[in-house]
Amino acid sequence: MNQIDAIDTFEKIDIKSNNIDKEALDLAADYAGGYEQVFSKRARKFRGEGWHEKELTDKDYRKLILSEYTFLKRPVFFVDDKVYIGNSKKVVNQLIEDLNG
């Protein structure tokens, strides 16, 4: 993650203080192929509140993300016509490669 932290061309938004807005979430989901792809199933509340035992729709995932920031897979980067979601090595490497041209 330090590689990304070193890049200063991004506007960083603290979603703990100001959750992602509907438009940005919808854009991320469109780029990623659905709300489930931007949803963090690692969030404590996902298991704690029994959501993992339910059949969730995209509408459910969207509602949960908008209600609680921890349900958003992080970080999320919007770069031109692409979105990069999460901090896996693959995602970080692709982001850095695309930024470096």
Summary of the structure (lengths in Angstrom):
residues: 101
radius of gyration: 13.9
end to end distance: 19.4
largest distance: 43.1
contacts: 239
relative contact order: 0.20
helix: 51%
strand: 10%
